[in-house]
Amino acid sequence: MEELIKKVEEKSINVEDLIILALSKVDPNEGVKIRLELAEKYLFEAKDYLSKGDVIQASEKAYKTAEEIVKALTEKSTYQNINKQLKRRDGILIILAMLQQNYL
């Protein structure tokens, strides 16, 4: 397993994101929850670095906070959009069109 993680990281692939995306496919709400928990953790770390006067590290953690919030919002809206479209009679066709246009 460690060797697999090392290979993935060598290719600049974020292992944490891969795991969250896999969880999101099983339970979209779980992925959103994890991303928001990460955002909260990064925000706490940003405040900690700021209190120590390390503005560079603080800004990096603040950026990660924003990044996780945007990812959570994207996952939530994508999930809601798919559910909304599935309730329509032509929902599957709309979802297929969205996939074709890389909207998902």
Secondary structure, DSSP 8 states (H G I E B T S, - for coil): -HHHHHHHHHTT--HHHHHHHHHHHH-HHHHHHHHHHHHHHHHHHHHHHHHTT-HHHHHHHHHHHHHHHHHHHHHHHHHHHHHHHHTSTTHHHHHHHHHHTT--
